[in-house]
Amino acid sequence: MGISDRVLRYLGSTRNIAGSSLALLGVAAHFLGLAGAFWPVVVAGLYGVGALLAPPDRVRLTISPAEVETKRLRADLDALLRRIDRRFPDDVHAAVNALAEVVGDVLGRAEQLTSSPDQLHVVSQTIRSYLPSSLEAYANLPRGYALARRGDRRRSAHEELLAQIALLDAQMRKVADAIHRGDEQALRDQGRFLQDRFGGSDLDLSI
């Protein structure tokens, strides 16, 4: 597990949440004039107390149905990327890798993704049908034919493939935006809860 993964894991841990909650009380006390000049020490101390007293995170060995599905999709995406390795021009690989990065981010939000059957279907079809079909059709063309325009066609097969990948990328970004909007709404809801909970202070917790 990399450093960034460990950091993200700690940020979502019970200890960090408990410590942050108590530290927030310290910040509120500062704004109310109760913490004095040493309020940063008070905030840090409260965070430490909360982190130390918080119960450890529960061990979670089971995998949710959402994670099962997204793990399968990620495995299929990784397999596809391995199959196309060095088979396509550099610009095609770059476009596919950019798309795969967006899809990977979406798959990392398993619960949010699987809660929307329509979005899950689009992601699944992109990995298992749309992208492979476009790449396969292009790969079966002679390279010279794929790069040249024919007759009155507006673009070559190479340009057509890049356009199709761009369309898939745009759709995946829409799915990612929808998921992030859901996260933002959850953050707003938490802000309103805290505002109600500590509404007597001058601390503005609105987002």
N, C-alpha and C positions, 0 to 999 in steps of 0.2 A: 504494500500500500504506500503510495507516494505521500510527500509532505502535504500537498494540497488536499488530498483525500482525508488525511488525519485532521487537518484544520477544519474542513467542512463537517467532518463527523463530530468534532468537539463542539462546533458552533450550534449543532442541533441537539447536543446532549442535554440531559436533565441538569447536570451540574452548571453548565453555562446559562441555561434558562433561569435556574434558581438564583445564581449569582447576579445575573443581569437584572432580575426583578428587584432584588434588594438594593442593588446599586442605583436603580431608578428611584427608589425611595430616598436615597441619599441626595440625588440630584434635586428631587422635589423639596427636600429639607433645605437645601442651599437656596433655592429660589424663595423659600419662605423665610429665609434669614435665620434658620435654626442651626446650621452647621458651622458657622463661623469661618474664619480665614483658612482653616485646615480642611475645608470640605472635600478637596480631592482625596485626602487620606481617608476621610470618612467613607467616601464612595468606594475607594479601593478595598477598604476593610470590610464593608458590607458585601461587596462582591465575593471576597474571599470566604467570608462566613457562609454565604449562601452556597458557594461551590463546594465547601467542605461538608456542610450538613446535608446537602441534597443526597437522596438515595441514588445508588449507582443505576445506570441504565439497565433495564431488564434484558437478559439474553434472549435474542430472537433467532431461532433456528428454522422456523417454518418460513416458507416462501408463499407470498400471497398469489392468488390466481392472476392478478395484474402483472406481477413480476415474472411469472411463468411465461405469459404470453409475450411480454416485451423481450425477455431473454431469448426466446425462439426467434423473434424478429431480428434482434441484434445478431444472432448467430447466422441467420440467412443473409443479412447485409454484409457481414464479414466474409462469408463464403463467396458472395458475389464479387466483392472487391478483390479477393484472391484470384478468382477466375479471370478477371479482366486485366490483371497485372501485366503491363508491357505489351498489351495487345492493341492499344489504341494510341493515337497521337497525343502529345503532351497536353494540348489544350482540352482535349476530351477528359483525360485523367484529372486535370485540375478542376474541371467543372463537376465531375462525378465526386471527387473528394470533398469539394465545398458542399455539395448536396448531402453527402454522407455525414458531414459534421453537423448539419442542421438536424438531420434525421436522428443522429445519435443523441443530440440534446433533447429531442422530443421523447425518445425512448427512455431517457433518464427520469422522466416524470411518469412513471408507470401508472400510478393511481389516477392522476389527472387525465392521462390519455385514454385509459380503458373506461373511464366514466363517460366518455363520449363515443358511442359506437360509430358515428359518422366519421369522426376524426381518426379513430383506430382503423377503420376500413380504408381510408385514403392512404394512411401510412403503410398498412399491410400490402395494399395493391401496388404502391410505389416500389416497395422492396421486392415483392415477389412476382410482379407482372409488368407494370408500366416501364420501369427503368430497364429490366433485363430484356424486354421485347425490343425496345428502341436500340439498345446496344447490340443485340443479336442481329437485327435487320441490317445494321451498319456493318458489322463484322463480316457478314456474308457477301458483301460487295467487294469487287477488286479495288485496291487502294486508289489507283488512278481514276477509276470511274467515280469513286466516292468524293474525290476532291474537285472534280470538274463539273461545271454546269452543263446541262443538256437542253437544247432547244429553247423554249420560252420560259423555262423554270426560273423562278425568282432567286433560288439559292441551290447550292450543291447539296448532295447527301450529307456531306460533312457539316455544312451550315445548318441543315435541317436537324441533324442529331443534336447539335449544340442548342438549337432553339427549343427542342423538346426537353432537354435537360434543364434549361432555364425555366421552362413552364413548371416542371416538377419542383424545382428549387423554390419558385415563387409560392407554389401551393403549400409546401412544407413550412415555409416561413409564416404563412397565414396560420397554420396549425400551431406553430411555436408561439406566435403572438397571442393566440386565443388562450393557450395554457398560461403564458406569463400574465395575461390580464386577470386570469383566475387567481394567480398568486398575489397580484397587486390588490385585488379585492379582499383577499384574506388578510393582507397587511392592513388595509383600511379598516376592516372589521376589528382587528386587534387594537388599532389606534383608538377607535370609538369606545371599545371596552375599557381601555386604560384611562381614557378621558372621563368616562363615567365613574370609574373606580377611584381616580385621584382628582376628580373635578374641582375639589376645593382649593387646589394649588394654582399658581400662576403659570405652571409649565404647560406649554402648548404641545399636545401630542397628536394634533390633527395632521393628516397627511394630504 
